[in-house]
């Protein structure tokens, strides 16, 4: 008897059950896939995480920023005026700003932003009205040359934002200009500082209590009008007071008795500023400052090592600059630094206006390099205080040395250029050297320090020798070793001094020079220094973060343009076609024999 043959899956017998089984498996796989997708979305809506695969972690917010965002409990609205038809560089800044704000938004729902084109209105009068409002709110315009089909045209761009929080509004500049820096470098530095600029603005807006900072007076320091702009900028995020110590033991500290009669002593101020004193500090005043440091107080020292001023050259071409005596040398030495009694001359310097001749009875003025006004730069080592800053303009600046002190870390912040000459006091300051070619044999020193940061635990100047003037005071609460503290010593008191408009007599922004019409980095340096000293959140450390922007090589773009067009356009299509042919052949081999 012949047996019946069983047909394969392509026949009618046995094929139908197999097809039903395949359909069932496919349906089960589809349902499982849908269930997994739904579960992933549900979990993703409850849990938030990001994966940053960049080498420098450019899409990861710092712990300080995330901690700050945790404190935001009301809406902060960013109006960013970077929308429009821009060159590639500004488009990159716009895109990076949008990406950064998106990261902030991902961590806190109260961060809201909008990108606006201030030039969108076709009516010229309405555009001018918008421009005027933005300038009044604190945004500075940039004039760009935009290429069009008919040629090119000038366009005003406002690379900044207005941030609103409750009843407050605050302007934020997105461009960090730097002298002698190319446009690509400026944009790169601006993008690097985006996180800090945004986070720092948020910090200012949500602050409920301003840390107190004291301007020390009583030793012929810079007067209020001479530090007007610096004080105005500080007052935006700090509570400022002018303090005359005058031998008062409680000038910088306050004493509070507890329930059992024990007296606790606290600093009144988070930090103090000593700006260009011109008289000797008494031992009692020094002791009061010393104990302020011992209790964790921070100090910004702006000191001149030599008494020199341009006013003394108004009526005669030469003057003699002598060492400036303040009585602070032993205190600074104990802490780990010394402001030398010398003057830095530098080839990289600010020019001054001088009479260079006469035409009839009219004097002729010209700008001449003045080596006694060095332009200081950040040290080669990146530090959040001085990183990506403009050059700092100074007047008659002295060098700063450090002394080894156990437990105290030293960081140089500002230095002269590679071509520096040091002149020890007494120094003959002669206007005739302005504009002259410097002697290379004299300008042989390089990178002379002019500002230093000290951090750590400082030893008191008065350990084992309390001044006799203090012995009679009660509740001194003497400490001979400080808590963790920090101080910055700058060898130029005029770094915080603003000029005055010659016509109107009003103070100008600190760092602005009305002869060259350039704005230097003095204001940013001083504000960064105070933020570093006072802000315990260490938000400013974000400024030392380096984001590498991989720019295209323009020469290679031109020479290898066709090759890369083929690789980017033709090769992917060819690969897809080849892959399709391979899959087709594999399917034919698998199913064609059944």
C-alpha positions as CSV (number, residue, x, y, z in Angstrom):
1,X,0.0,0.0,0.0
2,X,1.4,3.3,-1.0
3,X,1.8,5.9,1.7
4,X,0.5,9.5,1.1
5,X,3.0,12.1,0.8
6,X,2.7,15.2,3.1
7,X,2.8,18.5,1.3
8,X,5.2,21.2,2.4
9,X,4.2,24.6,3.5
10,X,3.7,25.8,-0.1
11,X,0.9,23.2,-0.6
12,X,-2.6,23.0,0.8
13,X,-1.9,20.3,3.4
14,X,0.1,21.4,6.5
15,X,0.6,25.0,5.1
16,X,-2.5,26.6,6.5
17,X,-1.7,25.7,10.2
18,X,1.8,27.0,9.7
19,X,0.6,30.3,8.3
20,X,-1.9,30.7,11.2
21,X,1.0,30.0,13.6
22,X,3.2,32.6,11.9
23,X,0.4,35.2,12.0
24,X,-0.1,34.5,15.7
25,X,3.6,34.9,16.4
26,X,3.7,38.2,14.4
27,X,0.6,39.5,16.2
28,X,2.2,38.6,19.6
29,X,5.5,40.4,18.6
30,X,3.5,43.4,17.5
31,X,1.6,43.6,20.8
32,X,4.7,43.1,22.8
33,X,6.4,45.9,20.9
34,X,3.5,48.3,21.5
35,X,3.4,47.4,25.2
36,X,7.2,48.0,25.5
37,X,6.9,51.4,23.7
38,X,4.0,52.4,26.0
39,X,5.8,51.4,29.1
40,X,9.0,53.2,28.1
41,X,7.0,56.4,27.5
42,X,5.3,56.1,30.8
43,X,8.6,55.5,32.7
44,X,10.3,58.3,30.6
45,X,7.5,60.7,31.6
46,X,8.2,60.0,35.3
47,X,12.0,59.6,35.3
48,X,14.4,62.1,33.5
49,X,17.9,61.3,32.4
50,X,20.2,62.4,29.6
51,X,23.2,60.7,28.0
52,X,26.0,63.1,27.0
53,X,28.5,61.3,24.8
54,X,30.7,64.4,24.1
55,X,34.3,64.3,25.4
56,X,33.9,67.6,27.3
57,X,30.4,66.9,28.5
58,X,29.1,70.0,26.9
59,X,25.4,69.0,27.2
60,X,25.7,68.2,30.9
61,X,24.8,71.0,33.4
62,X,27.2,71.4,36.3
63,X,26.2,70.3,39.8
64,X,26.2,74.0,40.9
65,X,23.7,74.9,38.1
66,X,21.4,72.0,38.9
67,X,21.5,72.9,42.6
68,X,20.5,76.5,41.6
69,X,17.6,75.2,39.4
70,X,16.3,73.3,42.3
71,X,15.6,76.6,44.1
72,X,13.6,78.1,41.2
73,X,9.9,77.9,42.2
74,X,8.3,80.5,39.9
75,X,8.4,81.1,36.2
76,X,11.5,82.8,34.7
77,X,10.9,84.0,31.2
78,X,13.7,84.5,28.7
79,X,13.1,86.7,25.7
80,X,16.1,86.1,23.4
81,X,16.6,88.6,20.6
82,X,18.6,86.3,18.3
83,X,16.1,85.3,15.7
84,X,16.5,86.3,12.0
85,X,18.7,85.9,9.0
86,X,22.3,85.9,10.4
87,X,25.7,84.9,9.3
88,X,26.8,81.3,10.3
89,X,28.6,82.4,13.5
90,X,25.5,84.1,14.9
91,X,23.3,81.2,13.9
92,X,25.6,78.9,15.9
93,X,25.3,81.2,18.9
94,X,21.5,81.2,18.5
95,X,21.4,77.4,18.3
96,X,23.7,76.9,21.2
97,X,21.7,79.3,23.3
98,X,18.5,77.5,22.4
99,X,20.1,74.2,23.3
100,X,21.4,75.5,26.6
101,X,18.0,76.9,27.6
102,X,16.4,73.6,26.6
103,X,18.7,71.9,29.1
104,X,17.7,74.3,31.8
105,X,14.0,73.7,30.9
106,X,14.6,69.9,31.1
107,X,15.7,70.3,34.7
108,X,13.0,72.8,35.8
109,X,9.7,73.4,34.2
110,X,9.7,77.0,35.3
111,X,12.3,78.0,32.8
112,X,10.4,79.4,29.7
113,X,12.0,81.0,26.7
114,X,11.1,82.6,23.4
115,X,13.3,83.7,20.5
116,X,12.3,87.0,18.9
117,X,13.4,88.9,15.8
118,X,13.5,92.6,16.7
119,X,13.8,93.5,13.0
120,X,10.7,91.5,11.9
121,X,8.4,94.6,11.6
122,X,8.6,95.9,8.0
123,X,7.8,99.5,9.2
124,X,11.1,101.3,9.8
125,X,9.6,103.6,12.5
126,X,8.3,100.6,14.5
127,X,11.7,98.9,14.2
128,X,13.4,102.0,15.6
129,X,10.9,102.0,18.5
130,X,11.8,98.4,19.3
131,X,15.5,99.1,19.1
132,X,15.2,102.1,21.4
133,X,13.2,100.0,24.0
134,X,15.9,97.3,24.0
135,X,18.7,99.8,24.5
136,X,16.8,101.4,27.4
137,X,16.4,97.9,28.9
138,X,20.2,97.4,28.8
139,X,20.9,95.5,25.6
140,X,23.7,96.8,23.3
141,X,23.3,96.4,19.6
142,X,25.8,95.0,17.1
143,X,26.0,96.3,13.5
144,X,26.3,93.4,11.1
145,X,26.9,93.3,7.4
146,X,24.3,90.9,5.9
147,X,24.6,89.5,2.3
148,X,21.5,89.7,0.2
149,X,20.5,88.8,-3.3
150,X,21.1,92.4,-4.4
151,X,24.4,92.8,-2.6
152,X,24.7,93.5,1.1
153,X,23.0,95.6,3.8
154,X,23.6,96.7,7.4
155,X,21.5,95.2,10.1
156,X,21.3,95.9,13.8
157,X,21.5,92.7,15.9
158,X,20.8,92.5,19.7
159,X,22.8,89.4,20.8
160,X,21.2,89.3,24.2
161,X,18.1,88.5,26.2
162,X,15.7,90.2,28.7
163,X,14.9,87.9,31.6
164,X,11.7,88.5,33.6
165,X,11.0,87.1,37.0
166,X,8.0,88.3,39.0
167,X,8.4,92.1,39.0
168,X,12.0,92.1,38.0
169,X,13.7,92.4,34.6
170,X,17.4,91.9,33.9
171,X,19.4,92.2,30.7
172,X,21.9,89.5,29.7
173,X,24.5,90.0,27.0
174,X,25.4,86.8,25.0
175,X,28.5,88.2,23.3
176,X,31.7,88.3,25.4
177,X,33.9,90.8,23.5
178,X,37.7,90.5,23.7
179,X,40.4,92.9,22.4
180,X,42.5,91.6,19.6
181,X,40.4,88.4,19.3
182,X,38.9,87.2,16.0
183,X,35.2,86.8,15.5
184,X,35.4,83.0,15.7
185,X,37.3,83.2,19.0
186,X,34.8,85.7,20.5
187,X,31.8,83.5,19.5
188,X,33.6,80.4,20.9
189,X,34.3,82.1,24.2
190,X,30.7,83.4,24.3
191,X,29.3,79.9,23.8
192,X,31.7,78.6,26.5
193,X,30.2,81.1,29.0
194,X,26.6,80.5,28.1
195,X,25.8,78.2,31.1
196,X,27.5,80.6,33.6
197,X,25.8,83.7,32.1
198,X,22.4,82.2,32.3
199,X,22.8,80.6,35.7
200,X,24.4,83.7,37.2
201,X,21.5,85.8,35.9
202,X,19.0,83.4,37.5
203,X,21.0,83.6,40.8
204,X,20.7,87.3,40.8
205,X,16.9,87.2,40.1
206,X,15.9,84.6,42.7
207,X,18.2,85.9,45.5
208,X,16.1,86.7,48.6
209,X,18.9,88.0,50.7
210,X,22.0,89.9,49.4
211,X,25.3,89.1,51.1
212,X,26.8,92.1,52.8
213,X,30.1,93.6,51.5
214,X,32.0,96.4,53.2
215,X,34.1,99.2,51.5
216,X,36.7,100.1,54.1
217,X,37.2,103.9,54.6
218,X,39.3,106.1,56.9
219,X,42.7,105.6,55.2
220,X,42.2,107.9,52.2
221,X,40.9,105.1,50.0
222,X,39.2,105.7,46.7
223,X,36.2,107.9,47.3
224,X,32.6,107.0,46.4
225,X,32.6,108.9,43.1
226,X,35.8,107.2,41.9
227,X,34.4,103.7,42.4
228,X,30.9,104.7,41.5
229,X,30.4,102.2,38.6
230,X,32.1,99.3,40.5
231,X,29.9,99.9,43.5
232,X,26.8,100.2,41.3
233,X,27.5,96.9,39.6
234,X,28.2,95.2,43.0
235,X,24.9,96.6,44.5
236,X,22.9,94.6,42.0
237,X,23.7,91.4,43.9
238,X,25.4,92.5,47.2
239,X,24.4,94.8,50.0
240,X,27.1,97.5,50.2
241,X,28.2,99.6,53.1
242,X,31.0,102.0,53.6
243,X,32.8,101.1,56.9
244,X,35.2,103.2,58.9
245,X,37.0,100.9,61.3
246,X,38.4,103.7,63.5
247,X,39.7,101.3,66.1
248,X,36.2,100.0,66.9
249,X,36.5,96.4,67.9
250,X,33.0,95.6,66.5
251,X,33.4,97.5,63.2
252,X,33.6,94.2,61.2
253,X,32.1,91.8,63.7
254,X,29.0,91.6,66.0
255,X,28.7,90.0,69.4
256,X,25.6,88.0,70.4
257,X,25.0,86.6,73.9
258,X,23.3,83.3,74.2
259,X,20.9,82.2,77.0
260,X,23.7,81.2,79.3
261,X,25.6,84.4,78.8
262,X,28.2,83.1,76.4
263,X,29.2,85.6,73.7
264,X,29.3,84.4,70.1
265,X,31.2,86.6,67.6
266,X,30.2,86.7,64.0
267,X,31.4,88.7,61.0
268,X,29.1,91.5,59.9
269,X,30.2,91.1,56.2
270,X,30.9,88.3,53.9
271,X,33.8,90.2,52.4
272,X,35.4,93.6,52.6
273,X,37.2,95.7,49.9
274,X,40.3,97.8,50.7
275,X,40.7,100.0,47.6
276,X,43.9,102.1,47.3
277,X,44.6,103.2,50.9
278,X,47.0,106.1,51.1
279,X,47.8,106.3,54.8
280,X,49.2,103.9,57.5
281,X,46.8,101.5,59.2
282,X,47.0,101.5,63.0
283,X,47.8,98.2,64.8
284,X,44.3,98.2,66.3
285,X,42.7,98.5,62.8
286,X,45.0,95.8,61.5
287,X,44.1,93.5,64.4
288,X,40.4,94.0,63.6
289,X,40.9,93.1,60.0
290,X,43.1,90.1,61.0
291,X,40.4,88.7,63.2
292,X,37.8,89.3,60.4
293,X,39.9,87.0,58.3
294,X,40.3,84.5,61.1
295,X,36.5,84.1,61.2
296,X,36.4,83.2,57.5
297,X,36.0,86.8,56.2
298,X,37.2,87.4,52.6
299,X,39.2,90.4,51.4
300,X,39.8,92.0,48.0
301,X,43.0,94.0,48.4
302,X,43.6,96.7,45.8
303,X,46.9,98.2,46.8
304,X,49.6,100.5,45.3
305,X,53.2,99.6,46.0
306,X,54.3,103.1,44.8
307,X,52.7,106.5,45.1
308,X,52.3,107.7,41.5
309,X,49.6,109.7,39.9
310,X,49.0,111.4,36.5
311,X,47.9,114.6,38.4
312,X,51.5,115.2,39.4
313,X,52.4,115.4,35.7
314,X,49.9,118.1,34.8
315,X,52.3,121.0,35.2
316,X,55.7,119.4,34.8
317,X,57.0,116.5,32.6
318,X,58.6,114.5,35.4
319,X,57.9,113.4,38.9
320,X,59.4,111.0,41.5
321,X,57.3,108.1,42.7
322,X,58.1,106.9,46.2
323,X,57.2,103.7,48.0
324,X,53.7,103.9,49.4
325,X,53.5,103.1,53.2
326,X,50.3,101.6,54.5
327,X,51.7,99.4,57.3
328,X,50.0,96.3,55.7
329,X,53.2,94.6,54.5
330,X,53.7,92.4,57.6
331,X,50.1,91.3,57.5
332,X,50.2,90.3,53.8
333,X,53.5,88.6,54.3
334,X,52.0,86.4,57.1
335,X,49.1,85.5,54.8
336,X,51.5,84.6,51.9
337,X,51.9,87.6,49.5
338,X,53.7,90.8,49.1
339,X,53.0,93.9,47.0
340,X,56.4,95.2,45.9
341,X,57.6,98.8,46.0
342,X,58.2,98.9,42.2
343,X,56.5,99.8,39.0
344,X,55.8,97.6,36.0
345,X,56.7,99.0,32.6
346,X,55.3,97.0,29.7
347,X,55.5,97.2,25.9
348,X,51.8,96.1,25.9
349,X,50.3,99.3,27.4
350,X,47.6,101.8,27.1
351,X,48.3,105.0,25.1
352,X,47.8,108.4,26.6
353,X,46.9,111.8,24.9
354,X,49.9,114.1,24.6
355,X,50.8,117.4,23.0
356,X,53.0,116.5,20.0
357,X,53.4,120.0,18.4
358,X,51.8,123.4,17.7
359,X,50.1,124.8,14.7
360,X,50.0,128.5,15.2
361,X,48.7,128.9,18.8
362,X,46.8,125.6,18.8
363,X,48.4,122.5,20.4
364,X,48.3,119.3,18.5
365,X,47.4,116.1,20.4
366,X,48.3,112.5,19.6
367,X,48.0,109.1,21.3
368,X,51.4,107.8,22.5
369,X,52.1,104.4,24.2
370,X,52.7,104.9,27.9
371,X,54.6,101.9,29.4
372,X,53.5,102.9,33.0
373,X,49.9,101.9,32.1
374,X,50.3,98.1,31.4
375,X,47.5,96.0,29.9
376,X,47.4,92.9,32.1
377,X,46.3,89.5,30.9
378,X,45.1,86.3,32.5
379,X,47.7,83.8,33.4
380,X,48.2,80.8,31.1
381,X,46.4,78.5,33.6
382,X,42.7,78.8,33.2
383,X,40.9,80.1,36.2
384,X,37.2,81.1,36.5
385,X,38.0,84.6,37.7
386,X,40.2,85.6,34.8
387,X,39.2,83.1,32.1
388,X,38.2,84.6,28.7
389,X,38.5,88.2,29.9
390,X,39.5,91.3,28.0
391,X,42.8,92.8,28.8
392,X,42.8,94.8,32.1
393,X,43.9,98.4,32.0
394,X,46.0,99.6,34.9
395,X,47.8,102.7,36.1
396,X,51.2,102.6,37.8
397,X,50.9,98.9,38.8
398,X,53.2,97.1,41.1
399,X,54.3,93.5,41.0
400,X,53.0,90.9,43.5
401,X,55.2,88.1,45.0
402,X,54.1,85.1,47.0
403,X,55.7,83.6,50.1
404,X,55.5,79.9,51.1
405,X,52.9,79.5,53.9
406,X,51.8,75.9,54.9
407,X,48.1,75.3,54.0
408,X,47.7,78.3,51.8
409,X,47.2,77.8,48.0
410,X,48.4,80.5,45.6
411,X,47.0,81.2,42.1
412,X,48.3,84.0,39.9
413,X,45.4,85.7,38.1
414,X,46.9,88.6,36.2
415,X,50.4,89.1,34.7
416,X,52.2,91.5,32.4
417,X,53.3,90.6,28.9
418,X,56.4,88.9,27.7
419,X,58.2,92.2,27.5
420,X,58.3,93.8,30.9
421,X,60.7,96.1,32.8
422,X,60.6,96.5,36.6
423,X,61.7,99.8,38.2
424,X,62.2,99.8,42.0
425,X,61.2,102.8,44.0
426,X,62.0,105.6,44.0
427,X,61.1,105.8,40.3
428,X,61.5,108.8,38.0
429,X,58.3,109.0,35.9
430,X,59.2,111.0,32.8
431,X,56.6,111.8,30.1
432,X,59.3,112.1,27.5
433,X,59.5,108.2,27.3
434,X,56.0,108.0,25.9
435,X,56.0,106.8,22.3
436,X,59.7,106.0,22.3
437,X,60.9,102.6,21.1
438,X,61.6,100.4,24.2
439,X,65.1,99.1,24.8
440,X,64.9,95.2,24.4
441,X,67.7,94.8,26.9
442,X,65.5,96.5,29.6
443,X,62.2,94.9,28.7
444,X,63.5,91.4,29.3
445,X,61.2,90.1,32.0
446,X,58.2,88.0,31.1
447,X,54.8,87.5,32.7
448,X,55.4,89.4,35.9
449,X,52.5,88.7,38.4
450,X,50.3,91.6,39.4
451,X,47.3,89.8,41.0
452,X,47.2,86.6,43.1
453,X,44.5,84.6,44.8
454,X,45.3,83.1,48.3
455,X,43.1,80.3,49.6
456,X,43.2,78.1,52.8
457,X,43.7,78.6,56.5
458,X,45.7,81.7,57.4
459,X,47.8,82.2,60.5
460,X,47.1,85.4,62.5
461,X,49.7,88.1,62.4
462,X,49.0,88.6,66.1
463,X,49.5,85.0,67.3
464,X,51.2,85.2,70.7
465,X,51.3,89.0,70.6
466,X,48.0,90.8,71.0
467,X,48.5,94.6,70.6
468,X,48.5,96.5,73.9
469,X,45.6,98.7,72.5
470,X,43.4,95.6,72.4
471,X,44.1,94.3,75.9
472,X,41.5,96.5,77.5
473,X,38.7,95.5,75.2
474,X,36.3,92.9,76.4
475,X,35.2,89.8,74.5
476,X,38.0,89.9,71.9
477,X,37.4,86.2,71.0
478,X,40.9,86.0,69.7
479,X,41.7,83.3,67.0
480,X,45.2,82.5,65.9
481,X,44.3,80.3,62.9
482,X,41.6,81.1,60.5
483,X,38.7,79.1,59.2
484,X,38.7,78.3,55.5
485,X,39.0,81.7,53.8
486,X,40.3,83.4,50.6
487,X,41.7,86.8,49.6
488,X,42.8,88.4,46.3
489,X,45.7,90.9,46.2
490,X,46.0,93.2,43.2
491,X,49.1,95.5,42.8
492,X,47.0,98.4,41.5
493,X,44.5,100.4,43.4
494,X,43.2,102.2,40.3
495,X,41.9,98.9,38.7
496,X,38.5,99.8,40.3
497,X,38.7,103.5,39.4
498,X,36.3,104.9,36.8
499,X,37.0,107.9,34.6
500,X,34.7,110.9,34.3
501,X,33.2,112.2,31.1
502,X,35.2,115.4,30.3
503,X,32.1,117.3,29.0
504,X,29.4,116.1,31.4
505,X,31.4,115.3,34.4
506,X,29.5,112.0,35.0
507,X,31.3,108.8,36.0
508,X,32.0,106.3,33.1
509,X,31.9,102.5,33.3
510,X,34.9,101.1,35.1
511,X,37.4,99.8,32.5
512,X,36.2,102.2,29.8
513,X,38.9,104.5,28.4
514,X,37.5,107.7,26.8
515,X,40.7,108.4,24.9
516,X,40.8,105.1,23.0
517,X,37.0,104.5,23.3
518,X,37.7,101.0,24.3
519,X,36.2,99.0,27.2
520,X,38.7,96.8,29.0
521,X,37.9,93.8,31.3
522,X,38.2,95.6,34.7
523,X,34.6,95.4,35.6
524,X,34.2,91.7,34.7
525,X,37.4,90.9,36.6
526,X,36.3,92.7,39.7
527,X,32.8,91.2,39.7
528,X,34.2,87.7,39.0
529,X,36.6,88.2,41.9
530,X,33.8,89.2,44.3
531,X,31.6,86.3,43.1
532,X,34.5,83.9,43.7
533,X,35.1,85.2,47.2
534,X,31.5,85.5,48.3
535,X,29.4,83.0,46.4
536,X,29.5,79.7,48.4
537,X,27.6,77.9,45.6
538,X,30.8,78.1,43.5
539,X,28.7,78.9,40.4
540,X,31.6,80.9,39.0
541,X,33.7,77.7,38.6
542,X,31.6,77.0,35.4
543,X,33.6,79.8,33.7
544,X,36.8,77.6,33.7
545,X,35.0,75.0,31.7
546,X,36.4,74.6,28.1
547,X,34.1,73.6,25.3
548,X,35.9,72.7,22.1
549,X,34.2,73.9,19.0
550,X,35.4,72.0,16.0
551,X,35.6,74.6,13.3
552,X,35.8,73.6,9.6
553,X,39.1,74.1,7.7
554,X,38.1,76.6,5.0
555,X,41.0,75.7,2.7
556,X,40.1,72.0,2.8
557,X,36.5,72.9,2.1
558,X,37.5,74.7,-1.1
559,X,40.0,72.1,-2.3
560,X,38.0,69.0,-1.4
561,X,34.5,70.2,-2.0
562,X,33.6,67.8,-4.8
563,X,35.0,64.8,-3.0
564,X,32.9,65.4,0.2
565,X,29.8,66.2,-1.8
566,X,30.1,62.8,-3.5
567,X,30.7,61.0,-0.1
568,X,27.8,62.7,1.5
569,X,25.3,62.5,-1.3
570,X,26.1,59.6,-3.7
571,X,27.7,57.1,-1.3
572,X,24.7,56.7,1.0
573,X,22.4,56.1,-2.0
574,X,24.7,53.5,-3.4
575,X,25.0,51.8,0.0
576,X,21.2,51.6,0.3
577,X,20.9,50.1,-3.2
578,X,23.5,47.5,-2.6
579,X,22.0,46.6,0.8
580,X,18.6,46.2,-0.9
581,X,20.0,43.9,-3.5
582,X,21.7,41.8,-0.9
583,X,18.5,41.4,1.2
584,X,16.6,40.5,-2.0
585,X,19.1,37.8,-2.9
586,X,19.0,36.4,0.6
587,X,15.2,36.2,0.6
588,X,15.2,34.6,-2.8
589,X,17.7,31.9,-1.7
590,X,15.8,31.3,1.5
591,X,12.3,31.0,0.1
592,X,12.9,30.1,-3.5
593,X,13.6,26.4,-2.9
594,X,10.4,25.7,-0.9
